[in-house]
Amino acid sequence: MTETLEKPVKLALYEHELCPFCSMVRQATENLPLTIESRNIMREPGRQQELVEGGGKGMVPCLYREYADGRSEWLYESADIIDYLKRLAAA
């Protein structure tokens, strides 16, 4: 039986280009039929602070998910992010 995933209304990946784990996520998900906003914590002032305040850690990659009811969730770890996005795309 396949798990039913609640589809977020917004996806954003906190990342930066020098992070090999961020590159892994981008490569693994670039052909998925999902819209994922890139939030570069090195190039965009304030993104690092958003990440720490929202997710509790300054670590990248981190996937921000926002739902229709206003809830938000933060997902860390590249393998977990890749797995989640692939399951979401297949749902």
N, C-alpha and C positions, 0 to 999 in steps of 0.2 A: 504494500500500500504506500502510495506516495504522500509525502507530507504537504499540506496546504500552507503556502507562505502568504502572509499578508503583504500586499504590494505597497511599498512606500511611495509617497508622492514626490519625494526628492531624494536623490543620492548624491553625495559629494565625497570625493576622496582627498583627504589631507595627505600631502606628499611633498617630495622635492626630488630633483633630478639626480642628485648624488647618492640616493638611497637605492641599493640593489634590490631590496625587497619591494620598494615602490615600483621599480621597473618590472619586476616579476608580475605584479598585479596588473599593471597596464598591458603588458604583452599577453597575459592569459585572458584578458577580458576585452581586448580591443575589437574583436569581431562579434561580441554579444549585442543583441538588439536592446541595449539599455542606454539611457542618457545618464552619464555620470559626470558631474561637474568636478573639475580639477581645482583644488585649493592648495597652491604652492606656499608652504610655510616659510620659505627663504625669500621668495620674490614679492610676496604680498604682505605688507605691514598689517599686523593684527591677527593674521591667521594662526600663528603659534599660540597666542593668548586665547583665541576662540577654542582651539583644540584642548588646551589645558583646562580651561574653565568648563567646557562642555563634556569632554571625555575623561578628564581626571589625570591624563598623562600627556606629555609632549611628544610621545613616540609616533613615528610614521612607519608604514602607512596606517591610516585609520579611516574607516568608512563611516560617514555620518548618514543616518537614515531618519527621514522625517515622514510621519504618517498623517493621514487626513484629519485625525482627531487631535493633532497638535503634539502628540508624543514624539520623542526623538530617542534614538539609540546610537551608540558609538561602538564600532566593532574594530578591534585591533587584531594583529597577526595576519601576515600576508596569506598563509594557507587557508585560514578561516574566511578571509574576505573573498578569495578566489572561489572557494567552495560555495559560499553564500550566493555570490553573483551568478555563478553557473546554475545553481538550483533555481534562483529567481528568474533567470532568463528562460529556463525550461518549463516554468510553472504556467 
